[in-house]
Amino acid sequence: MKLPAKLVERVSDNIIDELIENHIIEPENPEEFKGKVKEIIVHAIEEEKEIEQEAERLVEENLHIVQSEELRYSTAVKKVKEKLAEERNIHLDPEERMNQVAHRIKKLIETDDTVEIFEHPNKIRKRIFEKLKQLVREERDIDREVRRRIKSYSKKILEGTPEWKILYNRIYQDELIKRGLA
């Protein structure tokens, strides 16, 4: 998951606003509580970034093995990333990951003494999960558009190469600006 701060903030605000407006929860300080929810989402994003960086580092350190096995760099990184995620009990599938995040937010709601709850926690989790799925959809749309633009280049650029990563990040930023998220 690669999400811009504005998108994370918008979704965390939407989650809490909906829960408050529908009288599902009542935090003593809604803005402070939104901050706590945002922290949970940001922490989940950071966990995924750490896994990605560690996977790339491990593959780089063992590049001789990757080359001797005639594996593609991106395939090796993906396999290492999957193993690291499994060890840390972090789902890589975006929807499953959002379900994990929804559970964390539900747990916060259940354990935070400054929040009054008026609905069953599992129903709250389902509502949160639906909002988080919107986040995943928007991120997928951005990623899809960035990849489409890269493929439209006349020069074939291999995914995972430094050139591809630089181009991806530049186009990703352009797309965020275009959508008002940067």
Order of alpha helices (4+ residues) and beta strands (2+ residues): alpha-beta-alpha-alpha-alpha-alpha-beta-alpha-alpha
